Every structure is written in structure tokens, then in C-alpha cells.
Amino acid sequence: MLLSTPKGRRGFFYREATEGVGDADTLVHTGPVSECSRISEKYLAKQRARGDVHYRREFLCEFVETGRFLLDEATVKAMENKDERAWDHI
């Protein structure tokens, strides 16, 4: 069992949550804040003020690009495919 919040599109948790989907041994369940009535709107407003990426990652269970890297995930994956030219994606 793995429990975490998405911290970008990288690492073990991201791979298991995205590439393991469909495997007989893998069940992925997300628990966005909309499923929890105990968290106050006041607290969520404070968290939204910390930034869109933070809020979506920590409270909506989204694997979002952080903008901290020179190349995004789609460009890197295109580089792995020898039939495509990666610069066509930039």
C-alpha cells in the first residue's frame, strides 16, 4: 500500500500511480478534498493562496508540472521515441 500526495510528475509514486493502472495487482484511488467534508473552506482558501500548483497537488490529487524543469514530461517522452523529433514538441 502506498499513500502520498503527488509531488510532480516524477519518482516511484508517480510511476506506480500512472503506469501501474490496468495491472491486476494495482488499484489506484485518489481522495481529493471534495470527498472530505471535515476540512473547512477557510483552511482551503488559505491553501489556495499558496498557489495553484500547490493546491492542485496537495488537495486535488493531481500530478501537475511544477515548471521547475527546462523540459516538460511530454518532450522527454518524445525524445525516447526514435520515430519522432523531440524539437517538434517544444
N, C-alpha and C positions, 0 to 999 in steps of 0.2 A: 504494500500500500504506500502510495506517495501522496503527501499533502504539501502544497506550496501555493504561492501566488506566482503568476507569470512574471519573470524578470527579464523581459525581452525575448527575442527570437533566437535563443542560443542555449546550449547546455543540455544536460541529461533530461531534465524535466520537460523541456520543450520538445525534444526528440520523442520521448515516450508519449507525450500527450498528443502529438500530431502524426508521427509515423507509425505508432502502435495501434492507431484507430483501425478497427476492422479485424484485428487479430482475435482469435478465440480467447486468448488469455488477457486481453486488455479491455477494460471498461473505463471510460473517461466520463467524469461527471464534474460539471462546473457549478459553483454556487455563487452566482452574482448577488450583490447586495439587495436586489429586488426580491430575493427569496427569504430575506431575514427582516422581519418587522420590528425586531428589538433595537435596531440601530436608528438613532434619531436623525431627522432631516437636518437639524442644526449641526450635528457632527459631520454629516455627509457634505454639507455646504463648506465647512472648513477644509475638508479633504479635497473637494473640487477646486478650491482656491490654490491648492498646492500645484495645480497643473493638470492638463488633460491626460497626458501620458501616465502620470502617477495614478490618477483616479481610475482610468480605464484598466490599468494593470492590476491595481490592488483591490478594486471594488466591483469591476465588471468582468473579471477573469479573462482579459484579452491579452494575447501575445502581441504587443504593439512594438513597432520600431521605435527606438529611443532617439534616433537622429544623431547618435554619438559616433557613428561609424561612417567612413568615407563611402563605402558601397553598401547598398541595401541587400536583403536576402535574395531577391529575385535576380539581381545582377550576378551575385556569386553563384547561384544555382545555374544560371545561363552559361557561366564560364566552365562549369563541369560538363556541359553538353557540347561535344566537339562539332556537332552539326550546326550550332548557332554561333553567331559572332556576338560576344558579350557587349561590345560597344553599341550594338543596336538597341540595347535596353537602357542606356544611360540618357 
